[in-house]
Amino acid sequence: MIARLLICPDVTKIKEEIQKTLASHLTSGNVKHPDLLYIKTGEKLGIAEARKIKEHFSLKPYSAKGRAAVLEDTSEMTIEAQNALLKTIEELPENAILILGASSASNLLPTILSRCEIINFEARSYDTLEYHNKYIKDLDKLLNSSYEERFEYIEKLKEKEEFLHFLVFAFRETLLNTKPLTKIKNFLDELLQAEQWCKQNVNIRAILEYLMLVMPIVK
């Protein structure tokens, strides 16, 4: 099975989606089900909790078809805990389900993101075919362009914030299918930080120009 990451700034929406998923997996959304480990928002999420999740999945299910674990809010999960959780995500038992909730993907490791089924409930989606077709040819050209050509493209670009979100989606998908991962992973880190800058009202053109400097050149 694959871990599922629910991204939405509305915690209530995440909780609703968690309950829907649990209802289909455990027959009921009861958070006290013996095959369910449920960690609520505000509870500590360190290495100990990551190990507890791993141990939970090592046991046979009591009455459900598979064990389940939920982390309502992984936004504050430490880097060390995320690294400890990574192996569990990669080796989930058959019929097991792991649900991660987060208000944003910005604090999560690219390696975590690349191994989850991501469901984004934010108001506007940038990972649809429409946005893929709109920018993918431009991105292919930019990867083979000089810095001057990249800056010229950003200067003329009308939907700058839209393009930033498309870049996050495009490089996240690339990370799933590319080896070695180092260059792509490093740039995805930059993109996730850029999304945070955007939310803090940093000038979007300045953000994109910086990204054009650090984006890998493929020739």
Secondary structure in CASP SS format (residue, H / E / C, confidence):
PFRMAT SS
TARGET T0000
AUTHOR 0000-0000-0000
METHOD secondary structure of the structure
MODEL  1
M C 1.00
I C 1.00
A E 1.00
R E 1.00
L E 1.00
L E 1.00
I E 1.00
C C 1.00
P C 1.00
D C 1.00
V H 1.00
T H 1.00
K H 1.00
I H 1.00
K H 1.00
E H 1.00
E H 1.00
I H 1.00
Q H 1.00
K H 1.00
T H 1.00
L H 1.00
A H 1.00
S H 1.00
H H 1.00
L H 1.00
T C 1.00
S C 1.00
G C 1.00
N C 1.00
V C 1.00
K C 1.00
H C 1.00
P C 1.00
D C 1.00
L E 1.00
L E 1.00
Y E 1.00
I E 1.00
K C 1.00
T C 1.00
G C 1.00
E C 1.00
K C 1.00
L C 1.00
G C 1.00
I H 1.00
A H 1.00
E H 1.00
A H 1.00
R H 1.00
K H 1.00
I H 1.00
K H 1.00
E H 1.00
H H 1.00
F H 1.00
S H 1.00
L C 1.00
K C 1.00
P C 1.00
Y C 1.00
S C 1.00
A C 1.00
K C 1.00
G C 1.00
R C 1.00
A E 1.00
A E 1.00
V E 1.00
L E 1.00
E C 1.00
D C 1.00
T C 1.00
S C 1.00
E C 1.00
M C 1.00
T C 1.00
I H 1.00
E H 1.00
A H 1.00
Q H 1.00
N H 1.00
A H 1.00
L H 1.00
L H 1.00
K H 1.00
T H 1.00
I H 1.00
E H 1.00
E C 1.00
L C 1.00
P C 1.00
E C 1.00
N C 1.00
A C 1.00
I E 1.00
L E 1.00
I E 1.00
L E 1.00
G E 1.00
A E 1.00
S C 1.00
S C 1.00
A C 1.00
S C 1.00
N C 1.00
L C 1.00
L C 1.00
P H 1.00
T H 1.00
I H 1.00
L H 1.00
S H 1.00
R C 1.00
C E 1.00
E E 1.00
I E 1.00
I E 1.00
N E 1.00
F C 1.00
E C 1.00
A C 1.00
R C 1.00
S C 1.00
Y C 1.00
D C 1.00
T C 1.00
L H 1.00
E H 1.00
Y H 1.00
H H 1.00
N H 1.00
K H 1.00
Y H 1.00
I H 1.00
K H 1.00
D H 1.00
L H 1.00
D H 1.00
K H 1.00
L H 1.00
L H 1.00
N C 1.00
S C 1.00
S C 1.00
Y H 1.00
E H 1.00
E H 1.00
R H 1.00
F H 1.00
E H 1.00
Y H 1.00
I H 1.00
E H 1.00
K H 1.00
L C 1.00
K C 1.00
E C 1.00
K H 1.00
E H 1.00
E H 1.00
F H 1.00
L H 1.00
H H 1.00
F H 1.00
L H 1.00
V H 1.00
F H 1.00
A H 1.00
F H 1.00
R H 1.00
E H 1.00
T H 1.00
L H 1.00
L H 1.00
N H 1.00
T C 1.00
K C 1.00
P C 1.00
L C 1.00
T H 1.00
K H 1.00
I H 1.00
K H 1.00
N H 1.00
F H 1.00
L H 1.00
D H 1.00
E H 1.00
L H 1.00
L H 1.00
Q H 1.00
A H 1.00
E H 1.00
Q H 1.00
W H 1.00
C H 1.00
K H 1.00
Q C 1.00
N C 1.00
V C 1.00
N C 1.00
I H 1.00
R H 1.00
A H 1.00
I H 1.00
L H 1.00
E H 1.00
Y H 1.00
L H 1.00
M H 1.00
L H 1.00
V H 1.00
M C 1.00
P C 1.00
I C 1.00
V C 1.00
K C 1.00
END
